[in-house]
């Protein structure tokens, strides 16, 4: 199965490709691809878990996840406020639900990534697709 790690190993021609990445590269990849693959269960942590133990990689995943969580909380709250003051707009209700789910997704991801940081146990990431099963299509 192709994922961020298999593609990066192939692109850089080495398994230690993380050292070649800038923090911005990791954060961008997290937002564009890594988080989605984590939620959809496309990462085998027995094979690629060591990358999550790399301090540089994990720290930048946490920064990106915290940023995405904050952005989605702000948008969700704005939509809730708008819906309260201007009820009845179906597109607002739809987006309010979507962003509430995104807040939930990023909160779960952030909690799990911080748990890896504290414990050094990548196993805490393995059940993310099951925890978010009903809402993973929103990421």
N, CA, C and O atoms as a GROMACS GRO file, in nm:
protein
  556
    1UNK      N    1   0.084  -0.117   0.000
    1UNK     CA    2   0.000   0.000   0.000
    1UNK      C    3   0.089   0.124   0.000
    1UNK      O    4   0.182   0.136   0.081
    2UNK      N    5   0.061   0.214  -0.089
    2UNK     CA    6   0.139   0.338  -0.098
    2UNK      C    7   0.089   0.437   0.007
    2UNK      O    8  -0.031   0.455   0.026
    3UNK      N    9   0.184   0.500   0.075
    3UNK     CA   10   0.151   0.604   0.170
    3UNK      C   11   0.265   0.706   0.172
    3UNK      O   12   0.358   0.696   0.092
    4UNK      N   13   0.257   0.801   0.261
    4UNK     CA   14   0.358   0.906   0.269
    4UNK      C   15   0.498   0.848   0.285
    4UNK      O   16   0.591   0.894   0.219
    5UNK      N   17   0.512   0.749   0.369
    5UNK     CA   18   0.645   0.694   0.398
    5UNK      C   19   0.702   0.616   0.280
    5UNK      O   20   0.819   0.632   0.247
    6UNK      N   21   0.621   0.533   0.217
    6UNK     CA   22   0.672   0.458   0.102
    6UNK      C   23   0.708   0.553  -0.011
    6UNK      O   24   0.810   0.533  -0.079
    7UNK      N   25   0.627   0.655  -0.033
    7UNK     CA   26   0.656   0.754  -0.138
    7UNK      C   27   0.783   0.832  -0.107
    7UNK      O   28   0.863   0.857  -0.196
    8UNK      N   29   0.801   0.871   0.018
    8UNK     CA   30   0.918   0.950   0.057
    8UNK      C   31   1.046   0.867   0.049
    8UNK      O   32   1.149   0.917   0.004
    9UNK      N   33   1.040   0.743   0.092
    9UNK     CA   34   1.157   0.655   0.083
    9UNK      C   35   1.196   0.637  -0.062
    9UNK      O   36   1.315   0.639  -0.096
   10UNK      N   37   1.097   0.621  -0.147
   10UNK     CA   38   1.124   0.605  -0.291
   10UNK      C   39   1.180   0.735  -0.350
   10UNK      O   40   1.274   0.732  -0.429
   11UNK      N   41   1.123   0.849  -0.313
   11UNK     CA   42   1.165   0.977  -0.368
   11UNK      C   43   1.307   1.014  -0.325
   11UNK      O   44   1.387   1.058  -0.407
   12UNK      N   45   1.337   0.995  -0.197
   12UNK     CA   46   1.469   1.033  -0.146
   12UNK      C   47   1.571   0.920  -0.158
   12UNK      O   48   1.691   0.943  -0.139
   13UNK      N   49   1.526   0.800  -0.189
   13UNK     CA   50   1.617   0.688  -0.208
   13UNK      C   51   1.683   0.639  -0.080
   13UNK      O   52   1.788   0.574  -0.084
   14UNK      N   53   1.621   0.671   0.033
   14UNK     CA   54   1.678   0.629   0.161
   14UNK      C   55   1.569   0.627   0.268
   14UNK      O   56   1.473   0.703   0.262
   15UNK      N   57   1.585   0.538   0.364
   15UNK     CA   58   1.488   0.530   0.473
   15UNK      C   59   1.506   0.640   0.576
   15UNK      O   60   1.416   0.664   0.655
   16UNK      N   61   1.620   0.707   0.576
   16UNK     CA   62   1.643   0.815   0.671
   16UNK      C   63   1.615   0.952   0.608
   16UNK      O   64   1.687   1.049   0.630
   17UNK      N   65   1.509   0.958   0.529
   17UNK     CA   66   1.474   1.079   0.455
   17UNK      C   67   1.433   1.195   0.546
   17UNK      O   68   1.441   1.310   0.503
   18UNK      N   69   1.390   1.168   0.668
   18UNK     CA   70   1.345   1.274   0.759
   18UNK      C   71   1.454   1.379   0.779
   18UNK      O   72   1.424   1.498   0.792
   19UNK      N   73   1.578   1.337   0.782
   19UNK     CA   74   1.689   1.430   0.802
   19UNK      C   75   1.699   1.531   0.689
   19UNK      O   76   1.753   1.640   0.708
   20UNK      N   77   1.648   1.497   0.571
   20UNK     CA   78   1.653   1.587   0.455
   20UNK      C   79   1.540   1.688   0.454
   20UNK      O   80   1.540   1.781   0.373
   21UNK      N   81   1.444   1.673   0.544
   21UNK     CA   82   1.326   1.759   0.542
   21UNK      C   83   1.340   1.878   0.635
   21UNK      O   84   1.400   1.868   0.743
   22UNK      N   85   1.285   1.989   0.593
   22UNK     CA   86   1.276   2.108   0.678
   22UNK      C   87   1.148   2.096   0.761
   22UNK      O   88   1.056   2.024   0.722
   23UNK      N   89   1.140   2.164   0.873
   23UNK     CA   90   1.018   2.160   0.954
   23UNK      C   91   0.893   2.196   0.872
   23UNK      O   92   0.788   2.134   0.889
   24UNK      N   93   0.905   2.295   0.785
   24UNK     CA   94   0.791   2.336   0.702
   24UNK      C   95   0.746   2.222   0.611
   24UNK      O   96   0.626   2.206   0.586
   25UNK      N   97   0.841   2.143   0.561
   25UNK     CA   98   0.808   2.030   0.473
   25UNK      C   99   0.725   1.927   0.548
   25UNK      O  100   0.625   1.876   0.497
   26UNK      N  101   0.767   1.898   0.670
   26UNK     CA  102   0.694   1.799   0.751
   26UNK      C  103   0.555   1.850   0.782
   26UNK      O  104   0.457   1.776   0.770
   27UNK      N  105   0.544   1.975   0.822
   27UNK     CA  106   0.414   2.031   0.857
   27UNK      C  107   0.320   2.035   0.736
   27UNK      O  108   0.202   2.005   0.748
   28UNK      N  109   0.372   2.073   0.622
   28UNK     CA  110   0.291   2.076   0.501
   28UNK      C  111   0.244   1.936   0.464
   28UNK      O  112   0.127   1.916   0.432
   29UNK      N  113   0.335   1.840   0.469
   29UNK     CA  114   0.299   1.702   0.437
   29UNK      C  115   0.197   1.646   0.535
   29UNK      O  116   0.109   1.568   0.498
   30UNK      N  117   0.210   1.687   0.661
   30UNK     CA  118   0.114   1.642   0.762
   30UNK      C  119  -0.026   1.690   0.727
   30UNK      O  120  -0.122   1.612   0.730
   31UNK      N  121  -0.038   1.817   0.694
   31UNK     CA  122  -0.168   1.875   0.662
   31UNK      C  123  -0.224   1.821   0.531
   31UNK      O  124  -0.345   1.801   0.519
   32UNK      N  125  -0.138   1.798   0.434
   32UNK     CA  126  -0.184   1.754   0.302
   32UNK      C  127  -0.206   1.604   0.293
   32UNK      O  128  -0.290   1.558   0.216
   33UNK      N  129  -0.130   1.526   0.372
   33UNK     CA  130  -0.134   1.382   0.348
   33UNK      C  131  -0.126   1.294   0.473
   33UNK      O  132  -0.207   1.203   0.488
   34UNK      N  133  -0.032   1.320   0.561
   34UNK     CA  134  -0.006   1.229   0.672
   34UNK      C  135  -0.127   1.212   0.763
   34UNK      O  136  -0.164   1.100   0.796
   35UNK      N  137  -0.190   1.322   0.803
   35UNK     CA  138  -0.305   1.311   0.894
   35UNK      C  139  -0.418   1.231   0.829
   35UNK      O  140  -0.481   1.149   0.895
   36UNK      N  141  -0.442   1.255   0.703
   36UNK     CA  142  -0.548   1.182   0.632
   36UNK      C  143  -0.517   1.032   0.630
   36UNK      O  144  -0.605   0.950   0.652
   37UNK      N  145  -0.392   0.998   0.604
   37UNK     CA  146  -0.353   0.857   0.600
   37UNK      C  147  -0.360   0.793   0.738
   37UNK      O  148  -0.393   0.675   0.749
   38UNK      N  149  -0.329   0.868   0.842
   38UNK     CA  150  -0.340   0.815   0.978
   38UNK      C  151  -0.487   0.785   1.009
   38UNK      O  152  -0.518   0.678   1.062
   39UNK      N  153  -0.575   0.876   0.976
   39UNK     CA  154  -0.718   0.860   1.006
   39UNK      C  155  -0.778   0.747   0.924
   39UNK      O  156  -0.864   0.674   0.973
   40UNK      N  157  -0.735   0.732   0.801
   40UNK     CA  158  -0.792   0.629   0.713
   40UNK      C  159  -0.724   0.493   0.726
   40UNK      O  160  -0.761   0.400   0.656
   41UNK      N  161  -0.626   0.481   0.815
   41UNK     CA  162  -0.562   0.352   0.841
   41UNK      C  163  -0.466   0.307   0.734
   41UNK      O  164  -0.449   0.187   0.712
   42UNK      N  165  -0.402   0.400   0.666
   42UNK     CA  166  -0.310   0.365   0.558
   42UNK      C  167  -0.164   0.356   0.603
   42UNK      O  168  -0.074   0.340   0.520
   43UNK      N  169  -0.141   0.365   0.734
   43UNK     CA  170  -0.004   0.359   0.784
   43UNK      C  171   0.010   0.237   0.874
   43UNK      O  172  -0.064   0.221   0.971
   44UNK      N  173   0.107   0.154   0.841
   44UNK     CA  174   0.140   0.037   0.923
   44UNK      C  175   0.245   0.081   1.024
   44UNK      O  176   0.361   0.102   0.989
   45UNK      N  177   0.204   0.095   1.149
   45UNK     CA  178   0.295   0.147   1.251
   45UNK      C  179   0.403   0.046   1.290
   45UNK      O  180   0.505   0.085   1.348
   46UNK      N  181   0.382  -0.081   1.260
   46UNK     CA  182   0.489  -0.178   1.285
   46UNK      C  183   0.603  -0.157   1.186
   46UNK      O  184   0.718  -0.185   1.216
   47UNK      N  185   0.570  -0.107   1.068
   47UNK     CA  186   0.670  -0.083   0.964
   47UNK      C  187   0.725   0.060   0.969
   47UNK      O  188   0.844   0.082   0.947
   48UNK      N  189   0.639   0.158   0.997
   48UNK     CA  190   0.679   0.299   0.989
   48UNK      C  191   0.673   0.373   1.122
   48UNK      O  192   0.691   0.495   1.126
   49UNK      N  193   0.650   0.302   1.228
   49UNK     CA  194   0.639   0.364   1.360
   49UNK      C  195   0.763   0.436   1.406
   49UNK      O  196   0.754   0.532   1.482
   50UNK      N  197   0.880   0.392   1.362
   50UNK     CA  198   1.005   0.455   1.406
   50UNK      C  199   1.011   0.603   1.366
   50UNK      O  200   1.078   0.682   1.433
   51UNK      N  201   0.943   0.640   1.260
   51UNK     CA  202   0.944   0.781   1.218
   51UNK      C  203   0.873   0.869   1.321
   51UNK      O  204   0.911   0.984   1.343
   52UNK      N  205   0.770   0.813   1.385
   52UNK     CA  206   0.696   0.888   1.486
   52UNK      C  207   0.776   0.905   1.614
   52UNK      O  208   0.742   0.988   1.699
   53UNK      N  209   0.883   0.829   1.629
   53UNK     CA  210   0.970   0.843   1.745
   53UNK      C  211   1.084   0.940   1.720
   53UNK      O  212   1.159   0.974   1.812
   54UNK      N  213   1.098   0.985   1.596
   54UNK     CA  214   1.198   1.086   1.562
   54UNK      C  215   1.149   1.220   1.616
   54UNK      O  216   1.040   1.266   1.582
   55UNK      N  217   1.230   1.283   1.701
   55UNK     CA  218   1.189   1.407   1.767
   55UNK      C  219   1.149   1.518   1.672
   55UNK      O  220   1.048   1.586   1.694
   56UNK      N  221   1.225   1.537   1.568
   56UNK     CA  222   1.197   1.642   1.469
   56UNK      C  223   1.064   1.615   1.399
   56UNK      O  224   0.981   1.705   1.385
   57UNK      N  225   1.044   1.492   1.356
   57UNK     CA  226   0.923   1.455   1.284
   57UNK      C  227   0.801   1.471   1.375
   57UNK      O  228   0.702   1.534   1.337
   58UNK      N  229   0.807   1.413   1.494
   58UNK     CA  230   0.694   1.417   1.586
   58UNK      C  231   0.661   1.559   1.629
   58UNK      O  232   0.544   1.597   1.633
   59UNK      N  233   0.762   1.638   1.661
   59UNK     CA  234   0.738   1.776   1.704
   59UNK      C  235   0.667   1.856   1.596
   59UNK      O  236   0.578   1.936   1.625
   60UNK      N  237   0.704   1.835   1.472
   60UNK     CA  238   0.640   1.909   1.363
   60UNK      C  239   0.501   1.857   1.331
   60UNK      O  240   0.416   1.934   1.286
   61UNK      N  241   0.477   1.729   1.353
   61UNK     CA  242   0.340   1.677   1.341
   61UNK      C  243   0.251   1.742   1.447
   61UNK      O  244   0.138   1.780   1.419
   62UNK      N  245   0.303   1.754   1.568
   62UNK     CA  246   0.225   1.815   1.676
   62UNK      C  247   0.197   1.961   1.646
   62UNK      O  248   0.085   2.008   1.668
   63UNK      N  249   0.294   2.034   1.596
   63UNK     CA  250   0.273   2.175   1.560
   63UNK      C  251   0.165   2.186   1.453
   63UNK      O  252   0.074   2.268   1.464
   64UNK      N  253   0.175   2.105   1.349
   64UNK     CA  254   0.078   2.109   1.239
   64UNK      C  255  -0.062   2.070   1.287
   64UNK      O  256  -0.161   2.131   1.248
   65UNK      N  257  -0.069   1.970   1.371
   65UNK     CA  258  -0.198   1.922   1.421
   65UNK      C  259  -0.262   2.027   1.512
   65UNK      O  260  -0.382   2.053   1.502
   66UNK      N  261  -0.183   2.087   1.598
   66UNK     CA  262  -0.234   2.192   1.686
   66UNK      C  263  -0.285   2.311   1.604
   66UNK      O  264  -0.387   2.370   1.637
   67UNK      N  265  -0.213   2.344   1.498
   67UNK     CA  266  -0.254   2.452   1.409
   67UNK      C  267  -0.386   2.420   1.340
   67UNK      O  268  -0.476   2.504   1.332
   68UNK      N  269  -0.398   2.298   1.290
   68UNK     CA  270  -0.523   2.257   1.223
   68UNK      C  271  -0.639   2.254   1.322
   68UNK      O  272  -0.751   2.293   1.288
   69UNK      N  273  -0.613   2.207   1.443
   69UNK     CA  274  -0.718   2.205   1.545
   69UNK      C  275  -0.765   2.347   1.574
   69UNK      O  276  -0.885   2.372   1.577
   70UNK      N  277  -0.673   2.438   1.596
   70UNK     CA  278  -0.709   2.577   1.626
   70UNK      C  279  -0.789   2.639   1.512
   70UNK      O  280  -0.891   2.702   1.536
   71UNK      N  281  -0.743   2.620   1.390
   71UNK     CA  282  -0.814   2.675   1.274
   71UNK      C  283  -0.957   2.622   1.265
   71UNK      O  284  -1.051   2.697   1.239
   72UNK      N  285  -0.972   2.492   1.285
   72UNK     CA  286  -1.105   2.432   1.274
   72UNK      C  287  -1.196   2.470   1.391
   72UNK      O  288  -1.317   2.480   1.373
   73UNK      N  289  -1.139   2.490   1.510
   73UNK     CA  290  -1.219   2.538   1.624
   73UNK      C  291  -1.273   2.678   1.594
   73UNK      O  292  -1.390   2.706   1.620
   74UNK      N  293  -1.188   2.764   1.541
   74UNK     CA  294  -1.231   2.901   1.509
   74UNK      C  295  -1.343   2.900   1.405
   74UNK      O  296  -1.443   2.969   1.420
   75UNK      N  297  -1.325   2.821   1.301
   75UNK     CA  298  -1.428   2.814   1.196
   75UNK      C  299  -1.556   2.754   1.250
   75UNK      O  300  -1.665   2.806   1.222
   76UNK      N  301  -1.546   2.646   1.327
   76UNK     CA  302  -1.666   2.583   1.384
   76UNK      C  303  -1.740   2.680   1.475
   76UNK      O  304  -1.863   2.690   1.468
   77UNK      N  305  -1.668   2.752   1.558
   77UNK     CA  306  -1.732   2.849   1.648
   77UNK      C  307  -1.797   2.964   1.570
   77UNK      O  308  -1.906   3.010   1.607
   78UNK      N  309  -1.733   3.009   1.465
   78UNK     CA  310  -1.791   3.115   1.382
   78UNK      C  311  -1.920   3.067   1.316
   78UNK      O  312  -2.018   3.141   1.308
   79UNK      N  313  -1.920   2.943   1.270
   79UNK     CA  314  -2.041   2.888   1.207
   79UNK      C  315  -2.153   2.870   1.309
   79UNK      O  316  -2.270   2.892   1.278
   80UNK      N  317  -2.119   2.830   1.429
   80UNK     CA  318  -2.220   2.816   1.536
   80UNK      C  319  -2.280   2.953   1.566
   80UNK      O  320  -2.402   2.966   1.576
   81UNK      N  321  -2.196   3.053   1.580
   81UNK     CA  322  -2.242   3.189   1.607
   81UNK      C  323  -2.332   3.240   1.494
   81UNK      O  324  -2.437   3.298   1.519
   82UNK      N  325  -2.290   3.217   1.372
   82UNK     CA  326  -2.370   3.260   1.256
   82UNK      C  327  -2.505   3.189   1.255
   82UNK      O  328  -2.608   3.251   1.230
   83UNK      N  329  -2.503   3.058   1.283
   83UNK     CA  330  -2.627   2.980   1.283
   83UNK      C  331  -2.723   3.027   1.391
   83UNK      O  332  -2.844   3.028   1.371
   84UNK      N  333  -2.670   3.067   1.505
   84UNK     CA  334  -2.754   3.117   1.614
   84UNK      C  335  -2.821   3.248   1.572
   84UNK      O  336  -2.939   3.270   1.599
   85UNK      N  337  -2.744   3.335   1.507
   85UNK     CA  338  -2.796   3.467   1.470
   85UNK      C  339  -2.872   3.470   1.338
   85UNK      O  340  -2.950   3.562   1.314
   86UNK      N  341  -2.849   3.372   1.253
   86UNK     CA  342  -2.916   3.365   1.122
   86UNK      C  343  -2.960   3.221   1.095
   86UNK      O  344  -2.905   3.156   1.006
   87UNK      N  345  -3.056   3.171   1.169
   87UNK     CA  346  -3.094   3.029   1.157
   87UNK      C  347  -3.160   2.997   1.022
   87UNK      O  348  -3.216   3.083   0.955
   88UNK      N  349  -3.150   2.870   0.987
   88UNK     CA  350  -3.222   2.821   0.871
   88UNK      C  351  -3.142   2.805   0.744
   88UNK      O  352  -3.198   2.761   0.644
   89UNK      N  353  -3.016   2.838   0.744
   89UNK     CA  354  -2.933   2.823   0.624
   89UNK      C  355  -2.876   2.681   0.623
   89UNK      O  356  -2.793   2.647   0.706
   90UNK      N  357  -2.921   2.601   0.530
   90UNK     CA  358  -2.881   2.460   0.526
   90UNK      C  359  -2.731   2.444   0.503
   90UNK      O  360  -2.670   2.352   0.559
   91UNK      N  361  -2.670   2.532   0.422
   91UNK     CA  362  -2.526   2.521   0.398
   91UNK      C  363  -2.446   2.552   0.525
   91UNK      O  364  -2.339   2.497   0.546
   92UNK      N  365  -2.498   2.640   0.609
   92UNK     CA  366  -2.432   2.670   0.737
   92UNK      C  367  -2.441   2.549   0.829
   92UNK      O  368  -2.344   2.513   0.895
   93UNK      N  369  -2.557   2.486   0.834
   93UNK     CA  370  -2.574   2.367   0.917
   93UNK      C  371  -2.481   2.256   0.870
   93UNK      O  372  -2.419   2.188   0.952
   94UNK      N  373  -2.472   2.237   0.739
   94UNK     CA  374  -2.383   2.135   0.683
   94UNK      C  375  -2.237   2.163   0.720
   94UNK      O  376  -2.166   2.074   0.766
   95UNK      N  377  -2.194   2.286   0.701
   95UNK     CA  378  -2.054   2.322   0.732
   95UNK      C  379  -2.027   2.322   0.881
   95UNK      O  380  -1.917   2.288   0.925
   96UNK      N  381  -2.127   2.358   0.959
   96UNK     CA  382  -2.112   2.353   1.106
   96UNK      C  383  -2.084   2.210   1.150
   96UNK      O  384  -1.997   2.186   1.234
   97UNK      N  385  -2.157   2.118   1.094
   97UNK     CA  386  -2.136   1.976   1.126
   97UNK      C  387  -1.999   1.930   1.080
   97UNK      O  388  -1.926   1.864   1.154
   98UNK      N  389  -1.963   1.965   0.957
   98UNK     CA  390  -1.833   1.925   0.901
   98UNK      C  391  -1.717   1.974   0.987
   98UNK      O  392  -1.627   1.897   1.019
   99UNK      N  393  -1.720   2.101   1.024
   99UNK     CA  394  -1.609   2.156   1.102
   99UNK      C  395  -1.609   2.103   1.246
   99UNK      O  396  -1.503   2.093   1.307
  100UNK      N  397  -1.724   2.071   1.299
  100UNK     CA  398  -1.729   2.007   1.431
  100UNK      C  399  -1.662   1.870   1.425
  100UNK      O  400  -1.591   1.832   1.518
  101UNK      N  401  -1.685   1.797   1.318
  101UNK     CA  402  -1.618   1.668   1.301
  101UNK      C  403  -1.468   1.686   1.284
  101UNK      O  404  -1.390   1.608   1.339
  102UNK      N  405  -1.426   1.787   1.209
  102UNK     CA  406  -1.283   1.813   1.193
  102UNK      C  407  -1.217   1.847   1.326
  102UNK      O  408  -1.104   1.806   1.352
  103UNK      N  409  -1.286   1.922   1.410
  103UNK     CA  410  -1.234   1.952   1.544
  103UNK      C  411  -1.212   1.821   1.620
  103UNK      O  412  -1.108   1.802   1.683
  104UNK      N  413  -1.310   1.733   1.614
  104UNK     CA  414  -1.299   1.604   1.681
  104UNK      C  415  -1.181   1.524   1.628
  104UNK      O  416  -1.104   1.467   1.705
  105UNK      N  417  -1.166   1.520   1.497
  105UNK     CA  418  -1.057   1.445   1.433
  105UNK      C  419  -0.922   1.498   1.478
  105UNK      O  420  -0.836   1.420   1.520
  106UNK      N  421  -0.903   1.628   1.469
  106UNK     CA  422  -0.773   1.685   1.504
  106UNK      C  423  -0.745   1.677   1.655
  106UNK      O  424  -0.630   1.670   1.696
  107UNK      N  425  -0.851   1.679   1.736
  107UNK     CA  426  -0.830   1.664   1.880
  107UNK      C  427  -0.781   1.522   1.912
  107UNK      O  428  -0.691   1.505   1.994
  108UNK      N  429  -0.841   1.422   1.848
  108UNK     CA  430  -0.796   1.284   1.867
  108UNK      C  431  -0.652   1.268   1.820
  108UNK      O  432  -0.570   1.209   1.890
  109UNK      N  433  -0.620   1.320   1.702
  109UNK     CA  434  -0.484   1.310   1.650
  109UNK      C  435  -0.384   1.378   1.744
  109UNK      O  436  -0.279   1.322   1.775
  110UNK      N  437  -0.416   1.499   1.789
  110UNK     CA  438  -0.325   1.572   1.876
  110UNK      C  439  -0.304   1.498   2.008
  110UNK      O  440  -0.192   1.487   2.056
  111UNK      N  441  -0.412   1.447   2.066
  111UNK     CA  442  -0.400   1.372   2.191
  111UNK      C  443  -0.310   1.251   2.174
  111UNK      O  444  -0.226   1.222   2.260
  112UNK      N  445  -0.327   1.179   2.064
  112UNK     CA  446  -0.248   1.058   2.040
  112UNK      C  447  -0.101   1.092   2.011
  112UNK      O  448  -0.011   1.023   2.059
  113UNK      N  449  -0.077   1.198   1.934
  113UNK     CA  450   0.061   1.237   1.905
  113UNK      C  451   0.133   1.282   2.032
  113UNK      O  452   0.251   1.253   2.051
  114UNK      N  453   0.062   1.354   2.117
  114UNK     CA  454   0.123   1.395   2.244
  114UNK      C  455   0.148   1.275   2.334
  114UNK      O  456   0.245   1.273   2.410
  115UNK      N  457   0.062   1.175   2.326
  115UNK     CA  458   0.083   1.052   2.404
  115UNK      C  459   0.209   0.981   2.357
  115UNK      O  460   0.285   0.928   2.438
  116UNK      N  461   0.232   0.980   2.226
  116UNK     CA  462   0.356   0.921   2.173
  116UNK      C  463   0.476   1.000   2.225
  116UNK      O  464   0.577   0.941   2.264
  117UNK      N  465   0.465   1.131   2.226
  117UNK     CA  466   0.574   1.216   2.274
  117UNK      C  467   0.608   1.186   2.420
  117UNK      O  468   0.726   1.181   2.458
  118UNK      N  469   0.507   1.166   2.502
  118UNK     CA  470   0.527   1.144   2.645
  118UNK      C  471   0.573   1.002   2.675
  118UNK      O  472   0.662   0.980   2.757
  119UNK      N  473   0.511   0.904   2.608
  119UNK     CA  474   0.536   0.763   2.643
  119UNK      C  475   0.638   0.695   2.554
  119UNK      O  476   0.701   0.598   2.596
  120UNK      N  477   0.656   0.745   2.432
  120UNK     CA  478   0.743   0.676   2.336
  120UNK      C  479   0.679   0.550   2.281
  120UNK      O  480   0.747   0.466   2.222
  121UNK      N  481   0.548   0.537   2.299
  121UNK     CA  482   0.474   0.419   2.254
  121UNK      C  483   0.392   0.454   2.130
  121UNK      O  484   0.290   0.521   2.139
  122UNK      N  485   0.438   0.407   2.016
  122UNK     CA  486   0.368   0.434   1.889
  122UNK      C  487   0.236   0.356   1.882
  122UNK      O  488   0.148   0.389   1.802
  123UNK      N  489   0.222   0.255   1.964
  123UNK     CA  490   0.101   0.174   1.965
  123UNK      C  491  -0.026   0.253   1.993
  123UNK      O  492  -0.135   0.209   1.956
  124UNK      N  493  -0.014   0.370   2.056
  124UNK     CA  494  -0.133   0.450   2.083
  124UNK      C  495  -0.195   0.506   1.956
  124UNK      O  496  -0.308   0.555   1.958
  125UNK      N  497  -0.123   0.500   1.846
  125UNK     CA  498  -0.175   0.551   1.718
  125UNK      C  499  -0.258   0.448   1.642
  125UNK      O  500  -0.333   0.483   1.551
  126UNK      N  501  -0.245   0.323   1.678
  126UNK     CA  502  -0.302   0.215   1.597
  126UNK      C  503  -0.454   0.214   1.589
  126UNK      O  504  -0.509   0.166   1.490
  127UNK      N  505  -0.523   0.264   1.690
  127UNK     CA  506  -0.668   0.255   1.685
  127UNK      C  507  -0.736   0.383   1.634
  127UNK      O  508  -0.859   0.393   1.638
  128UNK      N  509  -0.658   0.479   1.587
  128UNK     CA  510  -0.717   0.603   1.535
  128UNK      C  511  -0.824   0.578   1.428
  128UNK      O  512  -0.931   0.639   1.436
  129UNK      N  513  -0.799   0.491   1.329
  129UNK     CA  514  -0.904   0.470   1.228
  129UNK      C  515  -1.033   0.413   1.286
  129UNK      O  516  -1.141   0.438   1.232
  130UNK      N  517  -1.024   0.338   1.395
  130UNK     CA  518  -1.143   0.280   1.457
  130UNK      C  519  -1.216   0.381   1.543
  130UNK      O  520  -1.340   0.385   1.546
  131UNK      N  521  -1.141   0.462   1.613
  131UNK     CA  522  -1.200   0.567   1.698
  131UNK      C  523  -1.276   0.669   1.611
  131UNK      O  524  -1.382   0.718   1.650
  132UNK      N  525  -1.221   0.699   1.495
  132UNK     CA  526  -1.279   0.801   1.407
  132UNK      C  527  -1.357   0.741   1.290
  132UNK      O  528  -1.387   0.810   1.193
  133UNK      N  529  -1.390   0.615   1.300
  133UNK     CA  530  -1.452   0.544   1.189
  133UNK      C  531  -1.575   0.613   1.131
  133UNK      O  532  -1.588   0.621   1.009
  134UNK      N  533  -1.663   0.663   1.213
  134UNK     CA  534  -1.785   0.724   1.162
  134UNK      C  535  -1.768   0.860   1.099
  134UNK      O  536  -1.859   0.910   1.032
  135UNK      N  537  -1.651   0.923   1.118
  135UNK     CA  538  -1.633   1.060   1.067
  135UNK      C  539  -1.507   1.076   0.982
  135UNK      O  540  -1.474   1.188   0.942
  136UNK      N  541  -1.438   0.968   0.956
  136UNK     CA  542  -1.308   0.982   0.885
  136UNK      C  543  -1.320   1.033   0.742
  136UNK      O  544  -1.221   1.077   0.684
  137UNK      N  545  -1.438   1.028   0.685
  137UNK     CA  546  -1.456   1.080   0.549
  137UNK      C  547  -1.449   1.232   0.544
  137UNK      O  548  -1.440   1.289   0.435
  138UNK      N  549  -1.454   1.298   0.659
  138UNK     CA  550  -1.452   1.444   0.661
  138UNK      C  551  -1.312   1.504   0.653
  138UNK      O  552  -1.299   1.625   0.631
  139UNK      N  553  -1.208   1.423   0.669
  139UNK     CA  554  -1.073   1.478   0.663
  139UNK      C  555  -1.021   1.478   0.520
  139UNK      O  556  -0.908   1.521   0.495
   0.00000   0.00000   0.00000
